[in-house]
Amino acid sequence: CVAFLALILYLSNIYAGGMFQTLVTADEPSVALRNPKISLQVGFFLLIPYICFNLLAILVVFLYVHAAYTRRKEQEKPTEDAPKEIMMY
């Protein structure tokens, strides 16, 4: 969740807020930018597989817990279906 939030906040600061222009003009107010171009580096795009692998890990854990719960419930079933005479002994 935090990685996805960081991704969204970074993109909103860059494209909507114009963070790069603010950073340049904060140091030197007399600078005028011509043809500003935004380019995202590899580190930014590595967040996308990181988020996907985390979601996959959560899915695997959920499926494992669900399978264990289902198996435990199936093992309890034979005693419910057994005749009363067998259960008394």
LUMNU-510726 format. One line per field, with one value per residue: residue in three letters; x, y, z of N, C-alpha, C, O in turn; residue number from 1. Coordinates in pm, 1 decimal. Atoms other than C-alpha are relative to their C-alpha. Layout:
// LUMNU-510726
resn = (ALA, ...) $
n.X = (X, ...) $
n.Y = (Y, ...) $
n.Z = (Z, ...) $
ca.X = (X, ...) $
ca.Y = (Y, ...) $
ca.Z = (Z, ...) $
c.X = (X, ...) $
c.Y = (Y, ...) $
c.Z = (Z, ...) $
o.X = (X, ...) $
o.Y = (Y, ...) $
o.Z = (Z, ...) $
resi = (NUM, ...) $
// end
This chain:
// LUMNU-510726
resn = (CYS, VAL, ALA, PHE, LEU, ALA, LEU, ILE, LEU, TYR, LEU, SER, ASN, ILE, TYR, ALA, GLY, GLY, MET, PHE, GLN, THR, LEU, VAL, THR, ALA, ASP, GLU, PRO, SER, VAL, ALA, LEU, ARG, ASN, PRO, LYS, ILE, SER, LEU, GLN, VAL, GLY, PHE, PHE, LEU, LEU, ILE, PRO, TYR, ILE, CYS, PHE, ASN, LEU, LEU, ALA, ILE, LEU, VAL, VAL, PHE, LEU, TYR, VAL, HIS, ALA, ALA, TYR, THR, ARG, ARG, LYS, GLU, GLN, GLU, LYS, PRO, THR, GLU, ASP, ALA, PRO, LYS, GLU, ILE, MET, MET, TYR) $
n.X = (82.5, -85.9, -68.0, 99.6, 24.0, -117.3, 8.0, 104.7, -39.8, -110.6, 54.6, 82.5, -90.3, -75.3, 81.5, 103.6, -52.5, -116.9, -103.4, -133.2, -17.0, -12.0, -132.8, -100.0, 14.1, -23.7, -143.6, -39.2, 127.4, -10.3, -8.0, 120.9, -9.2, 50.9, 33.3, -20.4, 38.6, -5.0, -37.1, -4.3, -112.3, 27.0, 42.2, 144.3, 71.0, -19.3, 107.1, 115.2, -9.9, -1.7, 139.8, 61.1, -48.9, 63.1, 138.3, -6.6, -31.1, 121.3, 91.5, -48.7, 26.5, 145.0, 40.2, -52.9, 83.2, 132.1, -12.1, -17.1, 130.0, 89.2, -44.2, 35.3, 144.6, 29.5, -38.2, 100.0, 126.8, 39.5, 63.7, 136.6, 80.0, -6.7, 120.2, -6.3, -51.8, -147.4, -46.8, 12.2, -114.5) $
n.Y = (-120.0, -117.9, -16.9, -52.4, -137.7, -77.0, -11.4, -96.6, -133.5, -48.4, -39.7, -120.3, -113.9, -29.8, -46.2, -97.5, -108.2, -65.7, 1.7, -22.5, -143.1, -63.9, 28.4, -75.8, -143.1, -28.3, -24.9, -116.3, -54.5, -64.2, 103.0, 23.6, 131.6, 12.8, 137.5, 96.2, 136.3, 91.0, 137.8, 84.8, 93.0, 142.4, 20.9, -23.2, 111.2, 121.1, 6.5, 71.5, 143.5, 16.9, 1.9, 122.6, 114.0, -5.7, 45.8, 144.3, 64.3, -5.1, 97.9, 134.9, 23.5, 15.6, 130.0, 103.9, 2.0, 50.2, 143.8, 66.6, -5.0, 92.0, 136.3, 27.5, 21.0, 127.7, 106.9, 6.7, 46.3, 140.4, 23.2, -50.6, 89.7, 135.9, 41.7, -20.8, 119.1, -2.9, -111.7, 31.6, 80.0) $
n.Z = (0.0, -9.4, 128.8, 94.3, -40.3, 42.0, 145.7, 33.2, -47.2, 82.7, 130.7, -15.1, -22.1, 121.6, 112.0, -36.4, -82.9, 59.0, -103.2, 56.1, 24.1, -131.0, -54.1, 75.5, -26.1, -141.8, -18.3, 81.8, 50.1, 130.9, 104.4, 80.1, 64.4, 135.8, 37.9, -109.6, 35.3, -114.3, 33.5, -118.4, 7.7, -22.2, -138.1, -7.2, 62.8, -79.4, -100.2, 55.5, -29.6, -145.1, -43.4, 53.1, -77.7, -131.7, 15.5, 24.2, -128.1, -81.4, 57.7, -32.7, -142.1, -14.9, 53.9, -88.6, -120.1, 39.6, 25.9, -128.9, -67.1, 70.9, -28.7, -138.9, -3.6, 64.6, -91.6, -105.9, 57.0, -19.8, -129.7, 7.0, 81.8, -52.4, -72.9, -145.3, -68.0, 4.8, -80.5, -141.1, -40.5) $
ca.X = (0.0, 280.3, 463.3, 144.7, 79.3, 436.2, 388.9, 66.8, 200.2, 518.6, 326.9, 82.8, 368.3, 556.6, 275.1, 2.1, 207.3, 507.5, 754.9, 1056.6, 996.2, 955.0, 1281.6, 1478.0, 1335.8, 1374.9, 1754.1, 1788.3, 1479.0, 1613.5, 1620.1, 1367.6, 1303.3, 1263.0, 1097.9, 1074.7, 1060.6, 985.7, 1163.9, 1114.4, 1413.9, 1438.7, 1394.9, 1045.9, 942.7, 1085.5, 807.9, 551.9, 688.4, 748.5, 379.9, 278.0, 498.9, 360.0, 4.2, 99.7, 249.4, -68.7, -274.9, -56.4, -85.4, -462.5, -500.2, -278.9, -482.4, -807.7, -686.8, -577.4, -914.6, -1101.3, -892.9, -950.0, -1325.0, -1323.9, -1145.8, -1415.8, -1698.2, -1677.5, -1772.1, -2082.4, -2200.1, -2120.9, -2409.4, -2491.9, -2400.6, -2037.4, -2007.3, -2119.0, -1819.8) $
ca.Y = (0.0, 239.1, 175.7, 239.6, 555.2, 673.3, 607.0, 807.9, 1096.0, 1120.8, 1130.3, 1387.4, 1609.0, 1583.5, 1625.6, 1815.1, 2018.3, 2103.6, 2001.2, 2007.4, 2370.7, 2468.5, 2299.6, 2474.7, 2819.4, 2785.8, 2781.0, 3044.5, 3265.1, 3426.1, 3095.5, 3056.3, 2701.8, 2640.3, 2321.3, 2142.8, 1767.4, 1507.3, 1172.1, 897.1, 676.7, 300.1, 325.4, 461.8, 178.3, -83.2, 7.4, -147.4, -507.1, -459.5, -382.5, -675.8, -921.9, -799.7, -850.2, -1197.1, -1284.0, -1171.1, -1384.4, -1692.7, -1655.2, -1611.1, -1920.5, -2126.3, -2028.6, -2095.3, -2438.3, -2529.7, -2422.6, -2619.9, -2930.0, -2907.7, -2877.2, -3178.2, -3389.0, -3303.3, -3412.0, -3793.9, -3772.4, -3571.6, -3828.1, -4136.4, -4342.2, -4292.5, -4652.2, -4607.1, -4276.0, -4429.3, -4666.4) $
ca.Z = (0.0, 86.8, -241.4, -439.2, -239.3, -305.6, -676.7, -691.8, -482.2, -688.5, -1016.4, -884.4, -763.1, -1090.4, -1341.1, -1156.6, -912.1, -1127.2, -857.7, -1089.0, -1183.5, -819.5, -723.9, -999.2, -935.1, -554.8, -582.6, -853.5, -906.1, -1222.8, -1414.9, -1696.2, -1815.2, -2186.8, -2311.2, -1976.7, -2027.2, -1763.5, -1787.6, -1532.7, -1456.3, -1400.3, -1022.6, -1068.7, -1298.6, -1061.0, -817.8, -1053.2, -1039.7, -666.4, -615.6, -837.6, -647.2, -315.6, -439.5, -563.8, -223.6, -48.8, -287.6, -226.4, 151.4, 126.2, -93.5, 140.3, 446.0, 259.6, 144.2, 498.4, 636.6, 369.4, 432.9, 808.3, 753.5, 518.3, 781.4, 1035.2, 800.8, 842.3, 1210.0, 1122.6, 866.2, 1075.3, 1216.6, 1582.4, 1671.3, 1562.8, 1741.3, 2071.4, 2074.1) $
c.X = (86.6, 72.6, -96.1, -31.6, 116.6, -0.8, -100.4, 39.5, 112.7, -51.6, -84.5, 87.2, 72.3, -89.6, -99.6, 58.0, 117.1, 116.1, 138.2, 24.6, 17.9, 138.5, 108.1, -8.4, 21.1, 145.8, 43.3, -126.3, 8.3, 6.6, -135.4, 17.2, -62.2, -19.1, 24.7, -54.8, 18.3, 38.3, 15.3, 108.8, -43.5, -52.3, -148.9, -76.5, 20.9, -103.0, -118.1, 13.1, 3.4, -142.5, -68.4, 44.3, -57.7, -144.7, -6.0, 29.0, -121.7, -101.4, 41.4, -28.0, -148.8, -45.4, 49.5, -85.9, -138.6, 3.5, 16.1, -132.4, -97.0, 36.8, -37.3, -150.4, -39.1, 35.8, -99.6, -132.0, -32.9, -67.0, -143.3, -90.7, -4.7, -130.6, 19.6, 60.4, 152.4, 52.6, -9.4, 119.5, 122.2) $
c.Y = (125.8, 25.6, 57.8, 145.8, 89.7, 23.3, 107.3, 140.9, 58.8, 48.9, 126.6, 122.6, 40.5, 62.9, 109.4, 119.9, 74.8, 9.3, 32.5, 147.9, 75.6, -21.2, 82.3, 148.1, 34.9, 33.8, 127.1, 59.5, 61.6, -99.6, -12.8, -131.5, 5.1, -146.6, -99.5, -137.3, -88.5, -138.4, -78.3, -105.0, -142.4, -25.3, 19.8, -119.6, -132.1, -11.1, -82.2, -151.6, -28.4, -7.6, -128.0, -122.5, -0.5, -46.2, -150.5, -75.6, -0.8, -102.4, -142.6, -32.9, -21.3, -137.1, -114.7, -12.3, -55.1, -150.6, -77.3, -4.4, -98.8, -144.8, -39.5, -25.9, -132.7, -116.9, -12.8, -58.0, -145.7, -25.8, 51.3, -97.1, -142.1, -37.2, 14.6, -119.2, 0.0, 109.6, -30.1, -79.1, 81.0) $
c.Z = (0.0, -132.0, -103.8, 31.8, -41.3, -151.0, -40.7, 42.8, -84.4, -135.9, 10.8, 26.1, -127.9, -106.7, 38.9, 74.9, -58.4, 98.2, -56.9, -26.7, 131.2, 58.0, -70.3, 34.5, 147.1, 24.0, -71.2, -62.1, -139.1, -115.9, -69.5, -75.0, -139.5, -31.0, 113.9, -38.7, 122.4, -51.3, 130.2, -19.1, 37.9, 141.2, 18.9, -54.4, 73.3, 111.6, -50.5, 19.4, 149.6, 54.6, -46.3, 79.5, 140.9, -6.0, -24.2, 129.8, 91.9, -49.7, 35.8, 145.9, 23.2, -49.1, 87.6, 125.3, -32.8, -24.5, 130.7, 75.8, -63.8, 30.2, 142.3, 12.7, -64.8, 90.7, 114.4, -49.6, 30.3, 134.7, 0.0, -74.9, 54.1, 72.7, 151.3, 73.0, 4.2, 90.6, 148.5, 48.4, -20.6) $
o.X = (56.2, 89.8, -57.6, -46.8, 95.2, 33.2, -70.6, 20.6, 112.5, -13.6, -79.0, 54.9, 90.1, -58.9, -111.8, 15.9, 147.5, 178.9, 216.6, 136.2, 95.7, 195.2, 201.5, 94.0, 43.0, 175.9, 120.9, -173.8, -94.9, 19.1, -239.7, 112.9, -172.6, 69.6, 105.8, -166.7, 120.8, -23.9, 87.6, 120.7, -159.9, -139.1, -211.7, -174.7, -55.7, -120.4, -188.3, -82.1, -43.2, -172.3, -145.7, -38.2, -85.5, -190.0, -96.0, -29.7, -146.7, -166.9, -44.0, -72.8, -187.7, -123.3, -20.4, -120.3, -194.9, -88.7, -41.4, -164.9, -170.5, -51.3, -80.4, -192.2, -132.5, -31.8, -111.7, -213.8, -148.3, -153.7, -226.6, -208.8, -79.3, -195.5, 132.0, 125.6, 211.6, 157.0, 64.3, 154.1, 232.7) $
o.Y = (223.8, 140.8, 143.8, 227.7, 201.6, 131.9, 191.7, 236.2, 178.5, 156.2, 213.2, 231.6, 159.5, 170.1, 209.5, 233.5, 185.1, 114.3, 102.0, 196.1, 170.7, 70.4, 129.6, 212.4, 151.9, 118.9, 205.7, 9.2, 76.7, -58.4, -19.8, -148.2, 56.3, -227.7, -191.0, -148.9, -82.1, -190.6, -37.7, -164.2, -166.9, -110.5, -49.7, -163.3, -226.3, -118.7, -144.5, -212.9, -133.4, -92.0, -187.5, -208.5, -107.2, -119.2, -218.1, -181.0, -99.7, -168.9, -224.4, -143.3, -110.9, -204.2, -214.9, -123.1, -132.0, -222.0, -185.2, -105.5, -168.1, -228.7, -152.5, -115.3, -198.2, -219.8, -120.6, -99.5, -173.2, -112.8, -0.5, -108.6, -224.8, 49.3, 12.5, -101.9, -38.2, 93.0, 28.7, -69.8, 34.2) $
o.Z = (-68.1, -171.9, -183.0, -58.8, -87.9, -197.8, -125.3, -32.8, -113.3, -182.8, -76.5, -21.2, -154.0, -158.9, -31.8, 52.9, -13.1, 111.5, 7.7, -7.4, 138.6, 117.7, -5.6, 57.8, 178.4, 107.6, -16.8, -163.9, -204.4, -231.2, -4.6, -150.5, -158.4, -4.0, 99.6, -88.6, 190.2, -143.7, 221.1, -126.4, 69.5, 159.9, 98.8, 5.5, 53.0, 168.8, 29.2, 67.8, 193.8, 139.0, 28.8, 110.5, 195.7, 82.2, 25.7, 154.6, 160.8, 30.5, 69.9, 176.7, 98.2, 18.5, 102.7, 166.4, 45.1, 15.1, 145.3, 138.0, 6.6, 49.1, 165.3, 86.3, -18.7, 87.1, 172.6, 32.5, 63.1, 142.9, 74.4, -42.0, 1.7, 131.6, 201.3, 176.0, 105.2, 153.6, 227.6, 166.2, 6.9) $
resi = (1, 2, 3, 4, 5, 6, 7, 8, 9, 10, 11, 12, 13, 14, 15, 16, 17, 18, 19, 20, 21, 22, 23, 24, 25, 26, 27, 28, 29, 30, 31, 32, 33, 34, 35, 36, 37, 38, 39, 40, 41, 42, 43, 44, 45, 46, 47, 48, 49, 50, 51, 52, 53, 54, 55, 56, 57, 58, 59, 60, 61, 62, 63, 64, 65, 66, 67, 68, 69, 70, 71, 72, 73, 74, 75, 76, 77, 78, 79, 80, 81, 82, 83, 84, 85, 86, 87, 88, 89) $
// end
